[in-house]
Amino acid sequence: MNPLFGVVLLALVFAGSHIGLATHPIRSRLVARFGEPGFRAIFSCVAAISYSLLAVWYADHRAGGPPGLALGESPVLRWPLIALVAFGVVLIVGGFADYTGGPYDLARPRTSRAPRGLERVTRHPFLMGVALFAGAHALLAPHRVGALLMLSLALLAVVGARHQDAKLRGLRGVQFADYLAQTSTVPFGAILAGRQRLAWRELPLGTLLFALGVAAALRAVHAEIFAHHGAWVILGTVGSAAAIGAVSWVQDRRRRPVMINRPAPSS
């Protein structure tokens, strides 16, 4: 199979299943049949399998096909694009710091509060981090197959952010619409428009410093990331998602009220 056709096909499977399962008609039926935990398990398994297939295909064909833009060879554009990649990693990692109890917390879907921390920069730190990380890589990629892979991830992140906002606006009404009006999807958009301010004390500085360390580590091992048929990428991505899901599940269990069996009153 042609390397470009393969990566496009598998990217469509990954993105299509990701968004398709999250649409209301499909999601509601699966939740009704298997419950919320069951739906999350199905969603996670489909995402892990489709992502793994995409990563393996790319790892085995990343040096094939026509050349990409390879803007990393430009001394003017190389470091700004690498800075965008690093900023993307910071947003991806930092986005989990204030996730619990936030407007997009799946465990407490009715939770709503004023924007804080990274939400003032972008209401979708993780997804916009992926968009910046992948978008910059699409321009840096020396081969078109890599550019298409990264472009598909960037588009999925942007479409996913819009889909989440539209879905939650319909579910929560005016309260969530007010949150959307105070924030922006584009990083620093609301701040530049005067709807928000950057509150340094609210930022998870420890997490952001850790994220910079992650970006530096990824840069150091960049040439080997897709070695062994992409095993490291799959292990890192799927393993991190599984760990985050496990932590969220434990936190959700702890937040649930404890039912105490009391003896019935005597007649």
Rosetta silent file (secondary structure, phi, psi, omega in degrees, C-alpha in Angstrom):
SEQUENCE: MNPLFGVVLLALVFAGSHIGLATHPIRSRLVARFGEPGFRAIFSCVAAISYSLLAVWYADHRAGGPPGLALGESPVLRWPLIALVAFGVVLIVGGFADYTGGPYDLARPRTSRAPRGLERVTRHPFLMGVALFAGAHALLAPHRVGALLMLSLALLAVVGARHQDAKLRGLRGVQFADYLAQTSTVPFGAILAGRQRLAWRELPLGTLLFALGVAAALRAVHAEIFAHHGAWVILGTVGSAAAIGAVSWVQDRRRRPVMINRPAPSS
SCORE:     score description
SCORE:     0.000 S_00000001
   1 L     0.000  142.236  178.052    0.000    0.000    0.000 S_00000001
   2 L   -60.586  133.814 -178.171    1.176    3.513   -0.771 S_00000001
   3 H   -56.250  -40.958 -179.258    2.601    5.161    2.387 S_00000001
   4 H   -66.472  -44.036  179.958    0.512    8.318    1.895 S_00000001
   5 H   -63.472  -40.847 -179.563   -2.707    6.374    1.274 S_00000001
   6 H   -62.774  -44.499 -177.416   -2.072    4.182    4.311 S_00000001
   7 H   -70.727  -35.049  177.665   -1.514    7.061    6.716 S_00000001
   8 H   -67.216  -44.583 -179.340   -4.554    8.952    5.396 S_00000001
   9 H   -61.359  -48.656 -177.956   -6.782    5.862    5.682 S_00000001
  10 H   -70.035  -32.222  175.780   -5.674    5.015    9.212 S_00000001
  11 H   -66.262  -37.700  177.078   -5.864    8.662   10.280 S_00000001
  12 H   -65.888  -38.386  177.532   -9.465    8.776    9.037 S_00000001
  13 H   -63.921  -46.518 -179.944  -10.257    5.619   11.022 S_00000001
  14 H   -63.240  -50.666 -177.814   -8.716    7.080   14.181 S_00000001
  15 H   -68.299  -41.638 -178.601  -10.317   10.519   13.818 S_00000001
  16 H   -64.101  -43.461  178.265  -13.647    9.179   12.578 S_00000001
  17 H   -68.334  -35.746 -179.858  -14.051    6.702   15.407 S_00000001
  18 H   -61.597  -50.958 -178.194  -12.890    9.301   17.926 S_00000001
  19 H   -77.582  -39.992 -177.540  -15.473   11.882   16.891 S_00000001
  20 H   -59.869  -45.816  179.947  -18.151    9.393   15.841 S_00000001
  21 H   -64.940  -25.581 -177.820  -18.328    7.646   19.192 S_00000001
  22 H   -85.948  -10.741  178.003  -18.572   11.034   20.924 S_00000001
  23 L   -66.329  149.493 -172.226  -21.594   12.209   18.909 S_00000001
  24 H   -58.746  -46.307 -177.507  -24.795   12.293   20.930 S_00000001
  25 H   -59.290  -43.257 -178.336  -26.809    9.609   19.054 S_00000001
  26 H   -75.523  -45.270 -177.541  -24.053    7.002   19.308 S_00000001
  27 H   -61.899  -43.584 -177.505  -22.785    8.001   22.740 S_00000001
  28 H   -64.143  -37.891  179.142  -26.260    8.037   24.312 S_00000001
  29 H   -67.357  -41.727  179.819  -27.061    4.565   23.000 S_00000001
  30 H   -68.294  -38.570  177.735  -23.798    3.112   24.259 S_00000001
  31 H   -65.356  -40.990  178.398  -24.188    4.761   27.662 S_00000001
  32 H   -63.415  -33.520 -177.023  -27.741    3.430   27.936 S_00000001
  33 H   -83.706  -42.232 -172.141  -26.526   -0.068   27.067 S_00000001
  34 H  -116.094   -5.572 -176.154  -23.217   -0.252   28.970 S_00000001
  35 H    83.236  167.419 -179.029  -23.298    2.678   31.399 S_00000001
  36 H   -62.295  -46.316  177.278  -20.874    5.588   31.580 S_00000001
  37 H   -61.099  -38.184  178.805  -17.872    3.464   32.693 S_00000001
  38 H   -65.105  -40.848  177.671  -18.608    0.967   29.939 S_00000001
  39 H   -62.324  -43.866  179.671  -18.760    3.689   27.312 S_00000001
  40 H   -61.234  -37.821  179.192  -15.431    5.104   28.491 S_00000001
  41 H   -65.977  -43.681  178.408  -13.892    1.640   28.256 S_00000001
  42 H   -63.222  -47.753 -179.557  -15.197    1.142   24.714 S_00000001
  43 H   -58.657  -45.288 -177.652  -14.086    4.604   23.643 S_00000001
  44 H   -65.579  -41.590 -179.754  -10.630    4.118   25.145 S_00000001
  45 H   -65.175  -45.277  179.079  -10.140    0.690   23.560 S_00000001
  46 H   -62.240  -44.056 -179.966  -11.183    1.865   20.089 S_00000001
  47 H   -63.437  -43.613 -178.239   -8.967    4.945   20.387 S_00000001
  48 H   -64.331  -42.974 -178.232   -5.974    2.908   21.620 S_00000001
  49 H   -68.499  -48.209 -178.417   -6.269    0.303   18.846 S_00000001
  50 H   -66.030  -37.624  177.434   -6.810    2.771   15.991 S_00000001
  51 H   -66.791  -40.952 -179.469   -4.035    5.052   17.259 S_00000001
  52 H   -63.446  -42.647  177.668   -1.634    2.133   17.631 S_00000001
  53 H   -61.676  -40.962  178.436   -2.279    0.966   14.064 S_00000001
  54 H   -64.568  -43.462 -178.920   -1.666    4.494   12.798 S_00000001
  55 H   -65.544  -41.366  179.745    1.566    4.821   14.799 S_00000001
  56 H   -64.472  -44.888  179.874    2.904    1.447   13.613 S_00000001
  57 H   -59.656  -47.457 -179.225    2.144    2.249    9.960 S_00000001
  58 H   -63.712  -42.240 -178.949    3.854    5.617   10.184 S_00000001
  59 H   -58.824  -36.643 -177.323    6.849    4.186   12.030 S_00000001
  60 H   -84.693  -12.407 -175.953    7.376    1.624    9.270 S_00000001
  61 H  -130.200   14.159 -173.041    6.866    4.075    6.372 S_00000001
  62 L   -67.296  -19.391 -179.908    8.052    7.423    7.731 S_00000001
  63 L  -100.179    7.928 -177.661   11.027    7.630    5.354 S_00000001
  64 L  -102.271  169.886  176.435    9.014    6.763    2.241 S_00000001
  65 L    81.606 -177.817 -176.968    7.079    8.810   -0.272 S_00000001
  66 L   -69.647  160.916 -179.521    7.622   12.361   -1.547 S_00000001
  67 E   -71.923  155.588  175.673    9.376   15.042    0.512 S_00000001
  68 L   -96.012 -166.699 -179.742    7.514   17.428    2.802 S_00000001
  69 L   -68.121  -33.026  176.877    8.020   21.139    3.351 S_00000001
  70 L    50.414   48.189 -178.831   10.940   20.456    5.717 S_00000001
  71 H   -69.528   -8.542  174.958   10.896   24.027    7.059 S_00000001
  72 H   -65.068  -17.079  177.484   13.261   22.880    9.794 S_00000001
  73 H   -79.593  -11.332  178.078   16.032   23.395    7.270 S_00000001
  74 L   -84.346  123.337 -179.750   15.304   27.132    7.230 S_00000001
  75 L   -66.036  -20.421 -179.365   17.455   28.995    9.791 S_00000001
  76 L   -83.056  -38.335 -173.703   14.716   31.625   10.117 S_00000001
  77 L   -96.568  -19.509 -173.285   11.769   29.281   10.707 S_00000001
  78 H   -56.805  -55.465 -174.017   13.385   26.344   12.476 S_00000001
  79 H   -73.526  -35.914  172.456   13.515   27.681   16.036 S_00000001
  80 H   -59.773  -38.958  178.670   10.141   29.481   16.029 S_00000001
  81 H   -69.166  -39.278  176.354    8.511   26.214   14.929 S_00000001
  82 H   -64.012  -36.328  176.710   10.422   24.247   17.576 S_00000001
  83 H   -64.036  -37.420  176.202    9.240   26.830   20.140 S_00000001
  84 H   -64.497  -39.136  176.495    5.651   26.176   19.028 S_00000001
  85 H   -60.459  -47.049 -179.562    6.229   22.455   19.537 S_00000001
  86 H   -63.282  -41.750  178.093    7.528   23.095   23.065 S_00000001
  87 H   -63.328  -37.050  176.327    4.609   25.412   23.845 S_00000001
  88 H   -61.193  -43.065  178.000    2.267   22.697   22.604 S_00000001
  89 H   -62.317  -41.244  179.142    3.817   20.181   25.013 S_00000001
  90 H   -60.281  -43.603  178.921    3.436   22.698   27.862 S_00000001
  91 H   -67.784  -40.149 -179.850   -0.265   23.117   27.090 S_00000001
  92 H   -60.120  -51.188 -178.732   -0.805   19.359   26.725 S_00000001
  93 H   -70.767  -44.515 -178.058    0.754   18.546   30.100 S_00000001
  94 H   -65.293  -25.110 -178.321   -0.498   21.683   31.848 S_00000001
  95 L   -63.301  -20.810 -179.216   -4.052   21.054   30.707 S_00000001
  96 L   -84.551  -11.930 -175.498   -4.420   18.214   33.194 S_00000001
  97 L   -66.004  -40.830 -177.381   -3.572   20.388   36.210 S_00000001
  98 L  -111.049   19.147 -176.730   -7.010   22.053   36.428 S_00000001
  99 L   -68.290  -44.519 -177.568   -9.038   19.393   34.637 S_00000001
 100 L   -63.970  125.453  179.828  -10.667   17.913   37.748 S_00000001
 101 L    82.375    2.368 -179.908  -13.728   19.934   38.659 S_00000001
 102 L   -87.710  176.952 -177.074  -13.473   22.009   35.485 S_00000001
 103 L   -62.572  -22.272 -177.968  -16.126   22.604   32.820 S_00000001
 104 L  -106.752   13.420  179.142  -14.896   19.631   30.741 S_00000001
 105 L   -68.552  116.873 -177.778  -14.558   17.167   33.615 S_00000001
 106 L   -70.610  -27.118 -177.735  -16.330   13.979   32.448 S_00000001
 107 L   -71.833  -30.920  177.539  -16.748   12.682   35.990 S_00000001
 108 L  -128.475   75.073 -170.309  -18.808   15.727   36.998 S_00000001
 109 L   -64.987  -14.741 -179.661  -20.337   16.893   33.712 S_00000001
 110 L   -95.950    0.941 -178.786  -22.551   19.568   35.271 S_00000001
 111 L   -65.693  135.461  176.709  -19.703   21.349   36.988 S_00000001
 112 L  -145.004  137.344  178.970  -19.343   24.980   35.967 S_00000001
 113 L  -154.099  172.053  179.776  -17.097   27.696   37.356 S_00000001
 114 L   -69.795  149.772  178.331  -15.329   30.881   36.305 S_00000001
 115 L   -60.242  143.301  177.613  -12.249   30.466   34.057 S_00000001
 116 L  -152.167  162.505  176.720   -8.963   30.151   35.893 S_00000001
 117 H    58.561 -132.472 -179.114   -5.338   29.219   35.290 S_00000001
 118 H   -66.094  -20.223  178.329   -4.592   28.028   31.771 S_00000001
 119 H   -62.224  -24.924  175.876   -8.279   28.339   30.877 S_00000001
 120 H   -69.703  -29.566  177.823   -7.674   32.081   30.677 S_00000001
 121 L   -79.054  -49.726  175.219   -5.111   31.383   27.950 S_00000001
 122 L  -155.377  138.404 -179.652   -7.269   28.785   26.145 S_00000001
 123 L   -75.283   -8.476  178.085  -10.289   26.843   27.328 S_00000001
 124 L  -124.776   68.738 -177.231   -8.853   23.774   25.599 S_00000001
 125 H   -57.965  -45.212 -177.672   -5.214   23.551   26.789 S_00000001
 126 H   -65.052  -51.935 -175.860   -4.803   19.877   25.856 S_00000001
 127 H   -66.441  -39.814  177.900   -6.446   20.037   22.443 S_00000001
 128 H   -71.403  -28.942  173.118   -4.809   23.316   21.461 S_00000001
 129 H   -63.927  -43.309  176.482   -1.504   21.916   22.667 S_00000001
 130 H   -62.465  -42.509 -178.855   -1.979   18.978   20.312 S_00000001
 131 H   -62.055  -43.624  179.418   -2.939   21.353   17.490 S_00000001
 132 H   -69.686  -45.341  179.603    0.194   23.480   17.952 S_00000001
 133 H   -58.343  -49.991 -176.922    2.470   20.488   18.492 S_00000001
 134 H   -73.959  -39.421 -179.695    1.162   18.624   15.437 S_00000001
 135 H   -62.359  -43.038  177.882    0.743   21.697   13.241 S_00000001
 136 H   -65.759  -38.813  178.289    4.335   22.790   13.756 S_00000001
 137 H   -65.071  -33.739  178.187    5.532   19.245   13.114 S_00000001
 138 H   -61.499  -34.509  178.397    3.574   19.170    9.847 S_00000001
 139 H   -79.771  -29.584 -179.884    5.660   22.120    8.654 S_00000001
 140 H   -81.754  -22.556 -170.991    8.907   20.663    9.974 S_00000001
 141 L   -57.139  129.675  178.692    8.345   17.147    8.566 S_00000001
 142 L   -76.959  -15.775  179.484   10.970   16.113    5.966 S_00000001
 143 E  -127.210  148.702 -175.578    8.516   13.674    4.320 S_00000001
 144 H   -66.236  -29.168  179.672    4.922   14.203    3.250 S_00000001
 145 H   -62.974  -38.451  176.731    3.737   11.101    5.077 S_00000001
 146 H   -69.624  -38.415  178.846    4.782   12.695    8.370 S_00000001
 147 H   -63.221  -40.764  179.768    3.200   16.004    7.405 S_00000001
 148 H   -67.873  -39.207  177.118   -0.119   14.280    6.673 S_00000001
 149 H   -59.615  -49.971 -176.932   -0.014   12.374    9.966 S_00000001
 150 H   -69.081  -36.293  177.967    0.587   15.527   11.968 S_00000001
 151 H   -63.993  -38.505  178.558   -1.916   17.544    9.977 S_00000001
 152 H   -64.559  -39.216  178.284   -4.592   14.938   10.704 S_00000001
 153 H   -67.169  -39.389  178.351   -3.869   15.139   14.447 S_00000001
 154 H   -64.083  -44.373  179.450   -4.007   18.942   14.362 S_00000001
 155 H   -64.812  -39.757  177.928   -7.348   18.908   12.519 S_00000001
 156 H   -60.767  -41.292  179.780   -8.760   16.318   14.923 S_00000001
 157 H   -63.964  -43.981 -178.868   -7.820   18.541   17.867 S_00000001
 158 H   -66.810  -46.814  179.526   -9.464   21.631   16.347 S_00000001
 159 H   -64.552  -39.492  178.648  -12.624   19.760   15.302 S_00000001
 160 H   -61.701  -39.824  178.629  -12.747   18.020   18.693 S_00000001
 161 H   -63.903  -45.152  179.213  -12.626   21.354   20.530 S_00000001
 162 H   -64.469  -39.125 -180.000  -15.491   22.769   18.449 S_00000001
 163 H   -65.081  -43.477  178.497  -17.505   19.573   18.915 S_00000001
 164 H   -61.282  -44.737 -178.594  -17.089   19.636   22.697 S_00000001
 165 H   -63.121  -45.529 -179.361  -18.130   23.282   22.921 S_00000001
 166 H   -64.054  -41.535 -178.895  -21.227   22.790   20.754 S_00000001
 167 H   -64.737  -47.263 -177.124  -22.278   19.660   22.656 S_00000001
 168 H   -72.215  -30.629  174.807  -21.881   21.196   26.112 S_00000001
 169 H   -62.693  -41.012  177.869  -23.532   24.439   25.068 S_00000001
 170 H   -68.470  -33.531 -177.864  -26.583   22.428   24.065 S_00000001
 171 H   -79.869  -35.491 -170.951  -26.551   20.407   27.287 S_00000001
 172 H  -109.203  -13.267  172.767  -25.883   23.182   29.796 S_00000001
 173 L    73.133 -139.543 -169.363  -27.407   26.230   28.171 S_00000001
 174 H   -62.253  -38.816 -176.296  -26.753   29.815   29.251 S_00000001
 175 H   -60.389  -44.192  179.161  -24.313   29.024   32.048 S_00000001
 176 H   -75.045  -32.384  176.237  -21.878   27.288   29.738 S_00000001
 177 H   -60.620  -36.849  176.892  -22.456   29.874   26.999 S_00000001
 178 H   -64.451  -39.090  177.729  -21.248   32.529   29.464 S_00000001
 179 H   -62.728  -43.103  179.116  -18.089   30.488   30.062 S_00000001
 180 H   -62.863  -38.207 -178.398  -17.487   30.292   26.299 S_00000001
 181 H   -67.612  -25.726 -178.659  -17.989   34.045   25.972 S_00000001
 182 H   -88.098  -12.204 -173.687  -15.322   34.716   28.601 S_00000001
 183 L  -124.651 -178.400  178.135  -12.707   32.403   27.061 S_00000001
 184 L  -143.056  152.370  172.227  -11.212   31.489   23.686 S_00000001
 185 L   -76.987  -45.316  179.385  -10.106   28.359   21.903 S_00000001
 186 L   -66.477  125.935 -179.707   -7.160   30.128   20.238 S_00000001
 187 L   -54.236  130.866  179.167   -4.370   30.578   22.822 S_00000001
 188 L    69.532    4.952 -179.845   -4.291   34.146   24.217 S_00000001
 189 H   -61.966  -48.246 -179.186   -7.292   35.082   22.053 S_00000001
 190 H   -67.450  -33.779  178.789   -9.505   36.124   24.983 S_00000001
 191 H   -67.436  -45.815  179.039   -6.623   37.961   26.646 S_00000001
 192 H   -66.045  -29.322  179.760   -5.814   39.961   23.496 S_00000001
 193 L   -82.972   -5.741  178.648   -9.535   40.708   23.061 S_00000001
 194 L    85.393    8.519  179.927   -9.742   42.061   26.620 S_00000001
 195 L   -88.320  -14.012 -179.164  -12.132   39.378   27.892 S_00000001
 196 L  -142.086  168.351  172.749   -9.505   37.794   30.141 S_00000001
 197 L  -132.525  156.914  178.392   -6.269   38.566   31.925 S_00000001
 198 L   -86.765  111.518 -179.154   -3.248   36.402   32.610 S_00000001
 199 L   -99.485   99.962 -174.421   -3.307   35.536   36.319 S_00000001
 200 H   -61.153  -36.278 -176.938    0.188   34.273   37.112 S_00000001
 201 H   -67.707  -21.064 -179.493   -0.746   33.068   40.602 S_00000001
 202 H   -86.775  -14.114 -176.032   -3.358   30.726   39.161 S_00000001
 203 L   -72.887  139.846  177.480   -0.987   29.002   36.748 S_00000001
 204 L   -77.812   77.457 -170.095    0.227   25.511   37.728 S_00000001
 205 H   -60.831  -38.429  178.228    3.883   26.563   37.607 S_00000001
 206 H   -61.744  -43.306  178.516    5.234   23.261   38.890 S_00000001
 207 H   -65.349  -38.820 -179.555    3.351   21.347   36.209 S_00000001
 208 H   -67.529  -37.722  176.273    4.478   23.799   33.527 S_00000001
 209 H   -66.269  -40.258  175.545    8.117   23.431   34.541 S_00000001
 210 H   -60.667  -40.386  179.846    7.705   19.660   34.429 S_00000001
 211 H   -63.167  -38.270  176.082    6.184   20.034   30.947 S_00000001
 212 H   -63.060  -37.251  175.881    9.251   21.967   29.778 S_00000001
 213 H   -65.209  -38.319  176.503   11.360   19.086   31.026 S_00000001
 214 H   -63.274  -43.336  179.248    9.192   16.664   29.054 S_00000001
 215 H   -61.715  -42.071  179.003    9.642   18.796   25.922 S_00000001
 216 H   -65.503  -39.155  179.126   13.419   18.842   26.414 S_00000001
 217 H   -66.021  -41.189  178.112   13.484   15.056   26.937 S_00000001
 218 H   -63.715  -37.591  177.676   11.462   14.462   23.779 S_00000001
 219 H   -64.943  -38.462 -177.311   13.837   16.675   21.852 S_00000001
 220 H   -67.401  -31.917 -177.633   16.826   14.738   23.163 S_00000001
 221 L  -109.188   20.542 -172.359   15.443   11.375   21.996 S_00000001
 222 H   -54.827  -41.583 -175.529   13.681   12.704   18.906 S_00000001
 223 H   -67.872  -21.529 -176.115   15.548   10.480   16.441 S_00000001
 224 H  -106.908    4.383 -173.278   14.555    7.296   18.317 S_00000001
 225 L   -59.788  -41.075 -177.205   10.946    8.095   19.163 S_00000001
 226 L   -99.232   21.373  174.911    9.488    5.913   16.395 S_00000001
 227 H   -69.017  163.477  177.847   12.012    3.090   16.741 S_00000001
 228 H    56.741   45.528  177.800   10.804   -0.513   17.204 S_00000001
 229 H    60.128   32.593  177.373    7.712    0.024   15.023 S_00000001
 230 H    79.063   15.963 -175.447    6.554    2.966   17.120 S_00000001
 231 H   -60.074  -40.250 -178.423    6.479    1.005   20.379 S_00000001
 232 H   -65.880  -40.321  179.113    7.745    3.921   22.465 S_00000001
 233 H   -64.775  -44.744 -179.826    5.139    6.309   21.052 S_00000001
 234 H   -63.940  -46.897 -179.563    2.333    3.814   21.610 S_00000001
 235 H   -61.451  -44.423 -178.198    3.503    2.965   25.118 S_00000001
 236 H   -66.801  -45.720 -176.003    3.920    6.619   26.059 S_00000001
 237 H   -73.681  -54.385 -178.019    0.633    7.855   24.601 S_00000001
 238 H   -66.872  -39.822  178.457   -1.664    4.945   25.405 S_00000001
 239 H   -63.387  -41.697  178.381    0.028    4.332   28.754 S_00000001
 240 H   -64.584  -42.946  178.624   -0.319    7.988   29.775 S_00000001
 241 H   -62.158  -40.920  178.622   -3.986    8.028   28.746 S_00000001
 242 H   -64.775  -40.864  179.558   -4.623    4.847   30.744 S_00000001
 243 H   -65.498  -42.255  178.850   -2.876    6.283   33.805 S_00000001
 244 H   -64.747  -41.359  177.651   -4.851    9.533   33.581 S_00000001
 245 H   -62.926  -38.695  179.174   -8.079    7.582   33.178 S_00000001
 246 H   -65.980  -42.170  178.483   -7.255    5.457   36.219 S_00000001
 247 H   -63.493  -42.992  178.818   -6.531    8.528   38.347 S_00000001
 248 H   -62.066  -39.501  179.611   -9.800   10.147   37.209 S_00000001
 249 H   -64.249  -42.956  179.209  -11.692    6.956   38.076 S_00000001
 250 H   -64.214  -43.427  179.248  -10.179    6.851   41.565 S_00000001
 251 H   -63.635  -39.045  178.879  -10.964   10.531   42.140 S_00000001
 252 H   -63.684  -42.477  178.623  -14.520    9.999   40.944 S_00000001
 253 H   -62.460  -38.363 -178.780  -14.971    7.082   43.335 S_00000001
 254 H   -69.859  -29.330 -178.165  -13.681    9.165   46.233 S_00000001
 255 H   -79.559  -18.300 -177.673  -16.089   11.993   45.436 S_00000001
 256 L   -69.394  140.476  178.934  -19.150    9.751   45.455 S_00000001
 257 L   -65.420  141.773  179.756  -21.219    9.924   48.652 S_00000001
 258 L   -86.332  125.223 -179.927  -20.872    6.929   50.925 S_00000001
 259 L   -87.353  123.600 -178.324  -24.174    5.155   51.551 S_00000001
 260 L  -106.254  123.190  178.341  -24.537    4.116   55.186 S_00000001
 261 L   -77.872  119.923  179.861  -26.920    1.334   56.013 S_00000001
 262 L  -112.496  146.840  179.136  -29.003    2.306   58.986 S_00000001
 263 L   -66.825  144.074  179.213  -31.359    0.031   60.881 S_00000001
 264 L   -68.204  144.407  179.881  -35.031    0.551   60.165 S_00000001
 265 L   -63.894  140.767 -179.873  -36.969    2.281   62.960 S_00000001
 266 L   -73.038  146.995 -178.948  -38.802   -0.114   65.233 S_00000001
 267 L   -84.704    0.000    0.000  -42.594   -0.075   65.097 S_00000001
